[in-house]
Amino acid sequence: MKISRRHFNSALVVGLGSIPFRSFLPQATLRVNGKRIMDHILALAEFGKNPQGGVSRVAYSDADKQGREYVLGLMRAARLDVNIDAAGNLIGRREGSATGLAPLLIGSHVDTVPEGGNYDGVVGSMGAIEVAHTLAENNVTTRHPLEVVIFQNEEGGLIGSRAMDGELTEKELDLVSRSGKTIREGIKFIGGDPAKLADVRRRKGDIAGYLELHIEQGGTLDTEKINIGVVEGIVGINWWDVTIEGFANHAGTTAMNNRQDALLAAAKFIEAVNRIVTSVPGRQVGTVGRINALPGAPNVIPGKVVLSLELRDLDAAKINMLFEKIQAEAQKIAADSKTKFDFKEINVNIPAPTDPKIRSLISDAARELGLTTKLLPSGAGHDAQDMARLGPVGMIFVPSVAGISHSPREFSRPEDIANGANVLLHTLLKLDRA
């Protein structure tokens, strides 16, 4: 009897129905519960709620601790085995169907800046928990173990993720956080054990991948009406304290041509930073965000100024080039103003490119969901940049209305948040099968 190709293919599908191909088919129709995500976001916003309409849930505060307890309950409801690691990170785990595979991690953070908004970090955290919940209620088990990680104190220096990749130093534990507690005290306060941070450390290859959903914190996606941002990398961030030494003297009796005015030199320096950074093509940024003039009296010529300098770009070589130009300009200003400049490097976060393969999977998942995408960098730091030291990472951005972030006016639309969570879900499934 002659069998048509159509009947042969139908018989083949029936015959293979009990092996992975069958479980693969329904996964394409999986969708997160967008209303549930928003319910969780709004409920979490009650912890640390402020009169401005946002939230002040700084790490190690009472509001942070209460919010974390709420999140622990959500993780358990998503059928995750939950623990607090020695660094204070919340980790919910579900074993995979295959043996010997490294885990896939998804997550973000729930601490905020003072007088912050309700979406930064929270969208990624609630989105990750929702992905785990959706998989559980549809009886879908990933091949790799799945870990939902809520990192502690992202806003205060990526403390939780830096503990995980071994970058957190003993000296940093005694620094005072925004809560008024030291990092060491804060870790104990939220249930960790700073004496056992070595137990938290993971090494390169210990994770199969890390995915983080986040609001863009900029206006590109919202302005261009794009659904999903595919992050090409997280910028490097270099900070310096710049001290300018002049000579404090009487403002009424010192002639203008005899002054060594540190604040005047600082003003010229700030203008030079803007001019140099904007003179080079690219998306780099440079900022002087803090300045302190001493002695700070109206009738005294400032004899000393301490200000900050921050440079950000995806290319570390470009950051170094810009700094050299700025430093050279500072020496010219010093010579002209009879002052002295000193640069002290405070912090270096190296650029963290995302994994090309994961970027492709994110784009594929979005396209299959009927969503538009744009490749763009992250100008803000994220826990993903530390996870990039351990394995391949990917980040998914959703639009921030008007590009506002770190503000009570921060807002992302519920439909955009659901879109991002669905892209996270399907990227995870693709990565699990890759």
HELIX and SHEET records of a PDB file:
HELIX    1   1 ARG A    5  GLY A   15  1                                  11    
HELIX    2   2 PRO A   20  GLN A   27  1                                   8    
HELIX    3   3 GLY A   34  LEU A   44  1                                  11    
HELIX    4   4 ASP A   62  ALA A   77  1                                  16    
HELIX    5   5 VAL A  122  GLU A  137  1                                  16    
HELIX    6   6 ILE A  159  MET A  164  1                                   6    
HELIX    7   7 LYS A  171  ASP A  174  5                                   4    
HELIX    8   8 ILE A  183  PHE A  189  1                                   7    
HELIX    9   9 PRO A  194  ASP A  199  5                                   6    
HELIX   10  10 THR A  220  GLU A  224  1                                   5    
HELIX   11  11 MET A  256  ASN A  258  5                                   3    
HELIX   12  12 ALA A  262  THR A  278  1                                  17    
HELIX   13  13 ALA A  316  SER A  337  1                                  22    
HELIX   14  14 PRO A  356  GLU A  368  1                                  13    
HELIX   15  15 ALA A  384  MET A  387  1                                   4    
HELIX   16  16 VAL A  401  GLY A  403  5                                   3    
HELIX   17  17 PRO A  414  ARG A  433  1                                  20    
SHEET    1   A 8 ASP A  81  ILE A  84  0                                        
SHEET    2   A 8 LEU A  90  ARG A  94 -1                                        
SHEET    3   A 8 LEU A 146  PHE A 151 -1                                        
SHEET    4   A 8 LEU A 104  HIS A 109  1                                        
SHEET    5   A 8 GLY A 209  ILE A 215  1                                        
SHEET    6   A 8 VAL A 393  VAL A 398  1                                        
SHEET    7   A 8 ILE A 228  ILE A 234 -1                                        
SHEET    8   A 8 ALA A 352  PRO A 353 -1                                        
SHEET    1   B 8 ASP A  81  ILE A  84  0                                        
SHEET    2   B 8 LEU A  90  ARG A  94 -1                                        
SHEET    3   B 8 LEU A 146  PHE A 151 -1                                        
SHEET    4   B 8 LEU A 104  HIS A 109  1                                        
SHEET    5   B 8 GLY A 209  ILE A 215  1                                        
SHEET    6   B 8 VAL A 393  VAL A 398  1                                        
SHEET    7   B 8 ILE A 228  ILE A 234 -1                                        
SHEET    8   B 8 THR A 373  SER A 378  1                                        
SHEET    1   C 4 VAL A 285  THR A 287  0                                        
SHEET    2   C 4 LYS A 304  ASP A 313 -1                                        
SHEET    3   C 4 GLY A 236  GLU A 245 -1                                        
SHEET    4   C 4 LYS A 340  ASN A 349 -1                                        
SHEET    1   D 2 ASN A 249  HIS A 250  0                                        
SHEET    2   D 2 VAL A 300  ILE A 301 -1                                        
SHEET    1   E 3 VAL A 285  THR A 287  0                                        
SHEET    2   E 3 LYS A 304  ASP A 313 -1                                        
SHEET    3   E 3 ILE A 291  LEU A 294 -1                                        
END                                                                             
